[in-house]
Amino acid sequence: MKTLLRNRKALTGLAIIAVIVIVAIAAPLLTQYDPAARTGRPHQPPSLDHILGTTRIGQDVFARLIYGARTSLAVGFGAGLLITLVGTALGIIAGYRGGKTDEIISFFTNMVLVVPNLPLLLVLAAFIGQASPVVIALILGATSWAWGARVTRAETLSVKHKDFVKSAEMMGEPQWRIMTFEIFPNVISIVGINFIGSVIFAIITEATLEFLGLGDPRAISWGTMLYNAQKASALSVGAWWDILTPCFALAFLGIGMSLLNFAVDEIANPRLRTGNHLKRWSLLVRSGEGRL
């Protein structure tokens, strides 16, 4: 944890995510408007009364933004957690147990990997109809675990031959305990990267499905904001605030999660830690020029 906090990318990413989470939690304190109620004129530009303007039906965009953050974050972190739990559990079991267990899990993993993810999500969402955010999170969790399982399995195969795992086996430790307390802590970096990547994927995919009209239009989220703005032809009528606000929110959150992902990747893979080496190289070059 100390190593993570020393990383500038991690600090910046955590700060961005913390700001969004705090704003979402404190939404009732930050606005007096109901995000679903009509509070102004249609497509009213930003003003002191409505700092981010209003929608086509007069809803406050700022209120919808901060309340919508709750839904988008809940879907992202909920689906990301489900994807990570399923992928990690299956990956560790397949890598450690081997044999027929590995063959069965690998068969289903390969089957899920072969099927294109986004078209499958579109078909499932269209079949269900107006899918609620909870249903979208469950669909994402049920269809997006394969990549994490494959990567975790590969890492488990290398860890299970370590001396401390062999020692635990010789001491008669049960397999569940070895997988939980010996192998899992040594693949935690892969699990962290998988979780962060899954959260980013879930938030963007949820927004995509809702933008295409496959979500519940009554739900308040960044995806439904995009859908409603597109239906109201916000850009065509000059109401740029209606559509750019959720776009910037998604981009801002994506930047924060990506920076955190890069930081975890650098910590897990020492070869990517180029910052100190570049500084040393520049100092050596400068000292060499001074001698000349």
Secondary structure, 3 states (H helix, E strand, C coil): CHHHHHCHHHHHHHHHHHHHHHHHHCHHHHCCCCCCCCCCCCCCCCCCCCCCCECCCCCEHHHHHHHHHHHHHHHHHHHHHHHHHHHHHHHHHHHHHCHHHHHHHHHHHHHHHHCCHHHHHHHHHHHHCCECHHHHHHHHHHHCCHHHHHHHHHHHHHHCCCHHHHHHHHCCCCHHHHHHHHHHHHHHHHHHHHHHHHHHHHHHHHHHHHHCCCECCCCCCHHHHHHHHHHCCCCCCCCHHHHHHHHHHHHHHHHHHHHHHHHHHHHHCHHHCCHHHHHHHHHHHHHHHHHC
